Amino acid sequence: MSSEERLLQFLKEGKDWERKPTSIAGVFLFKLPEYRGRPPTIAIEINPLNSNGAPSKKRGIVIKSSEELNSILELIGNSKVLQLAQSIDNVNPERKTVVKGESNDVFEI
């Protein structure tokens, strides 16, 4: 079964708001439900893994199209964003990690 066929199957059979891991650590498929006449869609969720291998946030960055991804990449590539993140690292206290379970159902990319 091709990747597109598997994506189509996930779109048809996946539950609303379901998060499915991929073979890329920290990258998930995310099924968005029908909303205001828009049909159900699949998005990419970027959510880095913590030291225990679980997603580090309840909800990561949700990307709905390649155009949106390109806009996000431009922002992330901005040197001032890196400078801001480093400044935040310097002022924020360290955070403790939380252990969560993992799933064996992985979408191979």
N, C-alpha and C positions, 0 to 999 in steps of 0.2 A: 504494500500500500504506500503510495507517495505521500510526501509531507502535506501537500495541498488536500489530498483525500482525507488524511487524518485530521487536518484543521477543520475541514467541512464536517466531519463526523463529530468533532468536539463542539462545533457551532450548533449542530442539530441536537446532540444528545447531552451536552454538558449542562449542569445546573447553573442558574443565574448566580453571578458573583463567584463562580468556582475559579479557584487558582490552581493551575496545573504546572508542576515544575518541568523545566526543559533540561537538556543535557549541558546547558551552560549555567554554571553556578551563579545564582543571583538573578537569573532571567526566568520569568514565568509567563504562561499564557493566562489570560484573564477574560472570562466571559461576562460581557456586559448585557443586561437584559434589555428588552424592548423598552423604549422611553419616548413618550410624546410622538408617536407615529414612526420613530426610527426603529428599524428592525434590530433584533439582537446582533451583537457584533463581538469579535474577538479583538483584544488589545494585548500589547506587551506590557508586562509590569517589570520594572527594574527595581530590585529590592536586595541590596547587598546582604550576604549571609554573615551571621555573627560567628564567634569562635566555636560555637557548638554546631554549626552547619544549618541553623534555622534562620528564616528571614529576620532581619534586624528591626524591621518596622511592621506595624499592623498593615499599612498600605504603602507601597513604594510609588515610584513615578510611573504613571500609566500613559502609554503611548498608543494613540489610535491610528496613526498613519505615518508613512515615510516622510511626509512634509513636516509633521509635528516632530519627528525624530531629528530631522535636520535642524530645525529651530532650537531644539534642546541642546544638540551638539555644539552649535554656535555659542550658546550661552555658557555651557560648561567649559568650552575652550577659551573663554575670555580670561585673560590673566588676572583681572581684578576680582573675578569670582574665586580663583585659587587664593589670592591674597586675603580675601574676606574669610574664606574657610580656615586659613591658617590663623588668622586673628581670633576667630571663634574658638579654635582649638586651645589657644593660649589663655582665654578667659573662662571657658566652661570647666566645671569640675568633671572628673572622670565618672563614667557611667558603669554600673554593674550589668553583666549580661544575664539573660533569662533563658533557661533551657526549655525547648519545645520539641515535640515529636516530629518525625519525618515520614515522608511517603515514599513508597517504592514505585509508584506509577509516574514515570518520567517521560516527557515528550522529547524524543531524540532529534537533534538538529544537525 
